[in-house]
Amino acid sequence: TALCFRCMAILQQHSTMAFSKTITVLTLLATAVGSFYSVDAAAAALVDSATKINFDDKLGNLSLFGVGVRKKGPIKVYSVGMYSGDDAKQSIASAPKSNTLSTLCNSIIASEQTTFVLKMNFKVGAEKMAAAIAESVNPRASNKAQVDTLKKLILDGVAAKGAATPGTTLQFDCSDEGVKVSVDSKEIG
């Protein structure tokens, strides 16, 4: 938890970034508070030990940084993998241990794209899933209309299949241009 809050503080210092990228990165980092396992520079695919969900080492040209689990009480709701550019991974690999968190946050900010892949482990209704992510974004957002848009995109994408069931994948591609949301590889907006 301390890692996420310290990272949020560093990211929040960069208020000139596009709202959508900053807030989504903050929120998705904060949702993986149960545990977060990082991948070293030479590592391949990684399995979240809590859910046994596998994450590929690459997503297009982005590299896997680590995986974590979102727990609600004893329930392991989903695993999340964070992907970003190789330049960010190299920055972290060369950073002193005492500076790794700061380097990670600064590397994410500087990266052209950071993607979060949420893989469901537990069934959650569309409204509940959309509301949970929107509620976690809302306190950090200055533009509430953008939070509503994010919520609607998640709701529309998940509702199209009925619910976020085990195996459902939500992908958030965060760039300076905004956030692209996909559900099961289908772009929602």
N, C-alpha and C positions, 0 to 999 in steps of 0.2 A: 504494500500500500504506500509506503514512504516513497518508493521509486516513482510511482505514478504521480503522487502529489508534487514531488520535486520536479518532475518532468513537466507537469502542467504549469508550474510557476515559471519555468524557463520559457515555455512556449507562449505563455500569456504576455511576456515582455515584448513579443514581436507583434504588436497590434496592427502593423501596417499590412500584414498578410491578409489574404482574402478570408473573410469570416468562415466560409464553409470548410476550407482545409484545416484551419486552426482548430475550430470547435470539434470537428469530426475526429481529428487526430487525438485531441485531448480526451474526448469521450471514449473512444475505442481503447485508448491506453488505460483509462480509468476502469473500464468494465472488466478487464482481465486481472483483477486484483487477487484472485485466489492464488495464483502462482504464474510466473512467467519464466520460461526456460529459454535462454538465448542460444543462438547457434554460432559457433566460432567460424572464422573465415574459411576454413577448409571443410566444414561440415556439409552433409547432404541433407536428405529429407529428415524430418523430425516427427516423432509420434508424441502427442500430448499424453504424458503418463497417467493423468487423471481420468481421461476419457477413452484412451487408446485410438484417438482420431489422428490420422496421418496427414501431414502437410508436405507437399513437394518442396524441394530446395529452390526451385525457380518458378516464377509466375511471369511468363513472357520474358522480358529482360530484367525483371526485378528479382532480388535475392531474398530468401527467408532470413529474417532477423531473429525470430523467436516465436514461441507459442505460449498460450496461457489458457486458463479455464475461467469461465464465469460461473460462480456458484451462487445459488439462492438457498441459504441454509445448507442442508446436506445434499441438495440436488445440483448436479453438474449440468447446467443448462446448455452451454455451448463451449467449444474451443475456438480460440481466435489465433490466427497467424498474422504476423506483420511482415510485409515485404517492402523493400525500398531499393534504391540504386546501389550498385557495387561500390561506388565512390564513398557512400556513407558507411558501408561495411568496412572498407579499408581504413577510414578515419577512426572508427571504433577500435579496430584491431591494433592500430599503432598508438592509441591513447593510453596514458598511464591508468592503472586500475582506479586511482582516486578521482579520475576525471571522466570515467566512462559514461556516466549518466548525462553529464553536461554535453559531452561530445555526441551522444546518441540524439539528444533533443535538437542540438544545433544541426546535426547531419540530416535529420528528418525535415527541418525547416528549409534547409538549402536544397534538398532533393527535389527534382522536378515532379516526382510522383511517389506517394506512399500508398500502399494498398493494404486494407485489412480484410481478411477472409474469415467470416464466422461460419462454423460448421455446427449445426444443431445436434445436440445429444439427447434432448428432451423436447417433447411436444409443447409448443406455446402458440396460443391463438394469435391471429394477425393483429388484432387491436392491441393486445397486451404487449406483443413484441415491439410494435411501432411506438406505443406509448412509453415503454420502458426506455428506449433509446432517446426519444424526444425529451423525456423528463430529465435524463442525465445531461443532455446538451443544454437545456433551457437556462439553468443558472449561470452559465458562462457566455450566453448569447446576448448580443445587443440588438440583433435584428430578429425579433420573434417570428416574423413572416417566413424567414428562411428555416427556422426550426419546424414550423408547420409544414413547409414544403418537404423537408426531409421525412417527417412523420408520414405524410401522405404517400410519398414514394415507397417507403417501407411497407405501409399498410396495403397499398395497391399490389405490390409485388408478392407479398405473402398471402394476401386474401385470394389472389388468382389461383392458388393451389389449396386453399382452405385453411391451412395453418402451417407454421414452421415446424415440420415434423423431423424426427431424427434423419440425418442425411441431407436436409435442406442446407444450401449454401447461400449466404448473403455476402456480397462483395461491395466494398466501399473504396473506390478509386479517388484518392484525394490529390488534387493538384492546385496550383494557383488560380486556375479557372473555376474551381468549385469541386463538387463531389458528384461522382457518377455512382448510382446505386444499381446493382444487378441482383437478381434472385435466381438461383439455379442456372447461371450463365445467361439469363435473359435480361438485357438492359431495360431498366424501368425509367430511368431519367437521370 
